[in-house]
Amino acid sequence: MLEVLAAMGCSEAMTLSLVSPAELGRAGLPADGVEVENPLRAEESMLRMQILPGLLGVVAHNAAHGQADVAVFEVGNVFLVPPEGQTLPDEREHAAAVLAGTVQRRPHEADRPVDVYDAVDLVEGLGEALALEDLRLEPGWHTGFHPSRTAVVVVDGAAVGHVGEVAPEVLEAYGLDAPVVGLELDLGRLLAGRRRERTYRPVSRFPASGVDLAFVVDDRAPAGAVRTTLEEAAGGLLESVRLFDVFRSEALGPGRVSLAFALRFRAPDRTLTDEEVGALRQRCIDAVVAAHGAELRG
């Protein structure tokens, strides 16, 4: 996990396992965890239940010293209230990451602020490294995160963590400017996920055909669900699908957002005709309109 997150551009941080109730409050978390009887510092009297508050503190410290562009992660233990009949805390290993500031992309493309899909990329990168058979994002919410820009990370039908945009009130408490995005995953549950067999197919020597589609959907519609609909509608000729733009404007209507996807089609044995690509395009449009009440933009 360390190598994967580092390879995706994050720097490793190490924060304290002891936190103060005030720190939990800043992160939007209740101070109802495991309390230490004889803490080294009186104000740091709680065992952490999540890693994210510590990482938000790291981001805030860097921002206060003029470094607003930060991508940090930590792998470490958290301590939950023990279940009935157990004396010691319920200790688990988590992985968490926080991204803030600007994504440096020049000279390949324009620099841009971080967004929630940068955090989603980290989740998908971990899933790909582990070859997880059934990893998906589902609509959900977690304390301290934006209510409509957060998803639950699900492996084999069970929740293993969350990913999303940090809530505005939490950013205000830390003195941070939006957007800041993050994730936290239960590594034990993640590593226990079923693995798929890696299969390889010959590289086609025929050219690919690209199609860009932008859909206006309800702001609460998960982009991952729209992507899944596209994958299912496109079938075996779909080589890849990528979300490349998220656009919000009052011109789209209240509570509406534009999601733009780049689809790439390729056949293993021939060059696809314009008619074939057109039929695939229309099939994808019809599927998204039917499943998500979408409108094709432009």
C-alpha positions as CSV (number, residue, x, y, z in Angstrom):
1,M,0.0,0.0,0.0
2,L,2.8,2.4,0.8
3,E,4.4,1.9,-2.6
4,V,1.2,2.3,-4.5
5,L,0.2,5.6,-2.8
6,A,3.8,6.9,-3.1
7,A,3.9,6.0,-6.8
8,M,0.6,8.0,-7.3
9,G,2.3,11.2,-6.0
10,C,1.6,11.2,-2.3
11,S,4.1,11.7,0.5
12,E,4.0,9.6,3.6
13,A,3.2,11.3,6.9
14,M,3.4,9.9,10.4
15,T,0.9,11.5,12.9
16,L,0.3,10.7,16.6
17,S,-2.1,8.0,17.7
18,L,-3.2,10.2,20.6
19,V,-5.5,13.1,19.8
20,S,-7.4,15.7,21.7
21,P,-11.2,15.9,21.9
22,A,-10.8,19.4,20.4
23,E,-9.0,17.9,17.4
24,L,-11.8,15.4,16.9
25,G,-14.3,18.2,17.0
26,R,-12.5,20.2,14.4
27,A,-12.7,17.2,12.1
28,G,-16.4,16.8,12.7
29,L,-16.0,13.6,14.7
30,P,-17.6,12.9,18.1
31,A,-15.2,12.6,21.1
32,D,-16.7,9.3,22.3
33,G,-13.8,6.9,21.6
34,V,-11.3,5.2,23.9
35,E,-9.9,7.6,26.6
36,V,-6.4,7.1,28.0
37,E,-6.1,7.3,31.8
38,N,-2.5,8.6,31.9
39,P,-1.8,10.5,28.6
40,L,1.6,12.0,28.0
41,R,-0.1,15.3,27.4
42,A,-3.3,16.0,29.2
43,E,-5.0,17.5,26.2
44,E,-4.2,14.5,24.0
45,S,-6.3,12.0,26.0
46,M,-8.1,10.0,23.2
47,L,-6.9,7.2,21.0
48,R,-7.6,8.1,17.4
49,M,-10.5,6.4,15.7
50,Q,-9.5,7.7,12.3
51,I,-6.2,8.9,10.7
52,L,-7.8,11.7,8.7
53,P,-7.8,14.3,11.6
54,G,-4.1,14.0,11.9
55,L,-3.6,14.4,8.1
56,L,-5.8,17.4,8.0
57,G,-3.6,18.9,10.7
58,V,-0.6,18.2,8.5
59,V,-2.2,20.0,5.6
60,A,-3.2,22.9,7.8
61,H,0.4,23.2,9.1
62,N,1.8,23.2,5.6
63,A,-0.7,25.8,4.4
64,A,0.1,28.1,7.3
65,H,3.8,27.9,6.2
66,G,3.1,28.8,2.6
67,Q,2.7,25.3,1.1
68,A,-0.9,24.9,0.1
69,D,-0.3,22.1,-2.5
70,V,-0.1,18.9,-0.4
71,A,-0.7,15.2,-1.1
72,V,-0.1,13.1,2.0
73,F,-1.0,9.6,3.2
74,E,-0.5,7.5,6.2
75,V,-0.9,3.8,7.0
76,G,-1.3,3.1,10.7
77,N,-3.5,1.7,13.5
78,V,-6.8,3.2,14.8
79,F,-8.5,2.2,18.0
80,L,-12.3,1.7,18.3
81,V,-14.4,1.1,21.3
82,P,-14.1,-2.6,22.3
83,P,-17.2,-4.7,21.7
84,E,-18.9,-6.1,24.8
85,G,-16.8,-8.8,26.5
86,Q,-13.5,-7.4,25.1
87,T,-11.1,-5.5,27.4
88,L,-8.7,-4.0,24.9
89,P,-9.7,-1.5,22.1
90,D,-10.7,-2.9,18.7
91,E,-7.4,-2.1,16.9
92,R,-7.4,-2.0,13.1
93,E,-5.0,-0.9,10.4
94,H,-6.2,1.9,8.2
95,A,-4.9,3.8,5.1
96,A,-5.8,7.4,4.7
97,A,-4.9,10.2,2.3
98,V,-5.6,13.9,2.0
99,L,-5.1,16.1,-1.1
100,A,-5.2,19.9,-1.2
101,G,-4.3,22.8,-3.4
102,T,-3.4,22.5,-7.0
103,V,-2.6,19.6,-9.2
104,Q,0.5,20.4,-11.2
105,R,0.0,19.3,-14.8
106,R,2.0,21.7,-16.9
107,P,3.2,21.5,-19.6
108,H,0.9,18.6,-20.6
109,E,-2.3,20.5,-19.6
110,A,-3.3,23.4,-17.5
111,D,-2.9,23.2,-13.7
112,R,-6.1,22.8,-11.8
113,P,-7.5,22.6,-8.2
114,V,-7.7,19.1,-6.7
115,D,-11.1,17.5,-6.9
116,V,-12.8,14.5,-5.5
117,Y,-11.9,12.3,-8.5
118,D,-8.2,12.7,-7.6
119,A,-9.1,10.9,-4.4
120,V,-11.1,8.4,-6.3
121,D,-8.1,7.7,-8.5
122,L,-6.2,6.7,-5.3
123,V,-8.9,4.3,-4.3
124,E,-9.0,2.7,-7.8
125,G,-5.2,2.6,-7.9
126,L,-5.2,0.5,-4.7
127,G,-8.0,-1.7,-6.1
128,E,-6.1,-2.3,-9.3
129,A,-2.8,-3.1,-7.5
130,L,-4.6,-5.7,-5.4
131,A,-6.6,-6.9,-8.4
132,L,-9.8,-6.7,-6.4
133,E,-12.7,-8.5,-8.2
134,D,-15.5,-6.4,-6.8
135,L,-14.6,-2.9,-5.7
136,R,-17.1,-0.1,-6.3
137,L,-18.3,3.3,-5.0
138,E,-21.8,3.7,-3.8
139,P,-23.7,6.8,-2.7
140,G,-23.2,7.6,1.0
141,W,-22.0,10.0,3.5
142,H,-19.5,10.1,6.3
143,T,-19.1,12.5,9.2
144,G,-16.8,15.4,8.3
145,F,-17.4,15.1,4.6
146,H,-19.5,17.0,2.0
147,P,-23.0,15.4,2.0
148,S,-23.3,15.2,-1.8
149,R,-19.7,14.7,-2.7
150,T,-18.9,11.6,-0.8
151,A,-19.0,7.9,-1.6
152,V,-18.8,4.7,0.4
153,V,-16.0,2.3,-0.8
154,V,-17.5,-1.2,-1.1
155,V,-15.6,-4.4,-1.5
156,D,-17.5,-7.7,-2.0
157,G,-20.7,-6.0,-0.9
158,A,-19.3,-4.7,2.4
159,A,-18.2,-1.1,3.2
160,V,-14.5,-0.7,3.8
161,G,-14.2,3.0,3.9
162,H,-15.1,6.3,2.3
163,V,-13.8,8.9,-0.1
164,G,-14.9,12.4,-0.9
165,E,-14.6,16.2,-0.4
166,V,-14.0,17.5,3.1
167,A,-17.0,19.4,4.5
168,P,-16.8,23.3,4.4
169,E,-17.3,23.6,8.2
170,V,-14.3,21.3,8.8
171,L,-12.1,23.3,6.4
172,E,-13.1,26.4,8.2
173,A,-12.2,24.9,11.5
174,Y,-8.7,24.0,10.1
175,G,-8.3,27.4,8.3
176,L,-8.1,25.7,4.9
177,D,-9.4,26.8,1.6
178,A,-11.6,24.5,-0.5
179,P,-11.4,22.1,-2.1
180,V,-9.7,19.5,0.1
181,V,-10.4,15.8,-0.6
182,G,-9.6,12.6,1.3
183,L,-10.1,9.0,1.9
184,E,-9.9,6.4,4.6
185,L,-10.0,2.7,4.2
186,D,-9.9,-0.3,6.5
187,L,-6.9,-2.2,5.2
188,G,-7.8,-5.5,6.8
189,R,-11.2,-5.5,5.0
190,L,-9.6,-4.2,1.8
191,L,-6.9,-6.9,1.7
192,A,-9.5,-9.6,2.4
193,G,-11.3,-8.8,-0.8
194,R,-11.6,-11.5,-3.5
195,R,-9.0,-11.2,-6.2
196,R,-9.6,-11.6,-9.9
197,E,-7.4,-13.6,-12.2
198,R,-5.3,-11.4,-14.4
199,T,-6.0,-12.1,-18.1
200,Y,-4.3,-10.6,-21.1
201,R,-5.4,-10.3,-24.7
202,P,-3.4,-9.4,-27.8
203,V,-3.0,-5.8,-28.6
204,S,-5.2,-4.9,-31.6
205,R,-3.3,-3.6,-34.6
206,F,-6.4,-1.7,-35.8
207,P,-7.0,2.0,-34.9
208,A,-9.3,3.1,-32.1
209,S,-12.3,5.4,-32.4
210,G,-12.9,8.0,-29.7
211,V,-16.3,9.5,-28.6
212,D,-16.8,12.2,-26.0
213,L,-20.2,12.4,-24.3
214,A,-21.3,15.0,-21.8
215,F,-24.5,14.3,-19.7
216,V,-26.4,16.7,-17.5
217,V,-27.6,14.7,-14.5
218,D,-28.8,15.3,-10.9
219,D,-25.9,16.5,-8.8
220,R,-26.5,13.5,-6.4
221,A,-26.0,11.0,-9.2
222,P,-22.7,9.1,-8.7
223,A,-20.3,9.5,-11.6
224,G,-19.3,5.9,-11.0
225,A,-22.8,4.7,-11.6
226,V,-23.0,6.6,-14.9
227,R,-19.7,5.1,-15.9
228,T,-20.9,1.6,-15.1
229,T,-24.0,2.2,-17.3
230,L,-21.7,3.3,-20.1
231,E,-19.5,0.2,-19.7
232,E,-22.5,-2.1,-19.8
233,A,-24.1,-0.5,-22.8
234,A,-20.9,-0.3,-24.8
235,G,-20.1,-4.0,-24.5
236,G,-16.9,-5.8,-25.6
237,L,-15.7,-3.2,-28.1
238,L,-15.2,-0.6,-25.4
239,E,-11.5,-0.3,-24.7
240,S,-11.7,2.4,-22.0
241,V,-13.9,5.0,-20.5
242,R,-12.7,8.0,-18.5
243,L,-14.4,10.9,-16.7
244,F,-12.6,14.0,-17.9
245,D,-14.7,16.9,-16.9
246,V,-17.2,17.9,-14.1
247,F,-19.0,21.2,-14.7
248,R,-21.5,23.0,-12.5
249,S,-23.4,26.1,-13.4
250,E,-26.8,27.7,-12.7
251,A,-27.3,27.5,-16.5
252,L,-27.7,23.8,-16.2
253,G,-30.5,24.2,-13.7
254,P,-30.7,23.9,-9.9
255,G,-29.1,20.7,-8.6
256,R,-27.7,19.7,-12.0
257,V,-24.2,18.8,-13.0
258,S,-22.5,18.0,-16.3
259,L,-20.3,14.8,-16.4
260,A,-18.2,14.4,-19.5
261,F,-16.8,11.0,-20.5
262,A,-14.2,10.0,-23.1
263,L,-15.0,6.6,-24.6
264,R,-12.5,4.6,-26.7
265,F,-13.7,1.8,-29.0
266,R,-11.5,-0.8,-30.8
267,A,-12.1,-4.1,-32.5
268,P,-9.4,-6.9,-32.4
269,D,-10.0,-7.9,-36.0
270,R,-11.0,-4.9,-38.0
271,T,-11.3,-1.1,-38.2
272,L,-14.7,-0.1,-36.9
273,T,-16.9,1.7,-39.4
274,D,-18.6,5.1,-38.8
275,E,-21.9,3.3,-38.7
276,E,-20.7,0.9,-36.0
277,V,-19.3,3.7,-33.8
278,G,-22.4,5.7,-34.3
279,A,-24.6,2.8,-33.2
280,L,-22.4,2.3,-30.1
281,R,-22.6,6.0,-29.3
282,Q,-26.4,6.0,-29.5
283,R,-26.6,2.9,-27.4
284,C,-24.6,4.5,-24.7
285,I,-26.7,7.7,-24.8
286,D,-29.9,5.8,-24.6
287,A,-28.7,3.7,-21.6
288,V,-27.6,6.8,-19.6
289,V,-30.8,8.7,-20.3
290,A,-32.9,5.8,-19.3
291,A,-31.0,4.8,-16.2
292,H,-30.2,8.3,-14.8
293,G,-32.7,10.7,-16.3
294,A,-29.8,12.4,-18.1
295,E,-29.8,14.9,-20.9
296,L,-27.1,14.9,-23.5
297,R,-25.2,18.2,-23.4
298,G,-24.2,19.9,-26.6
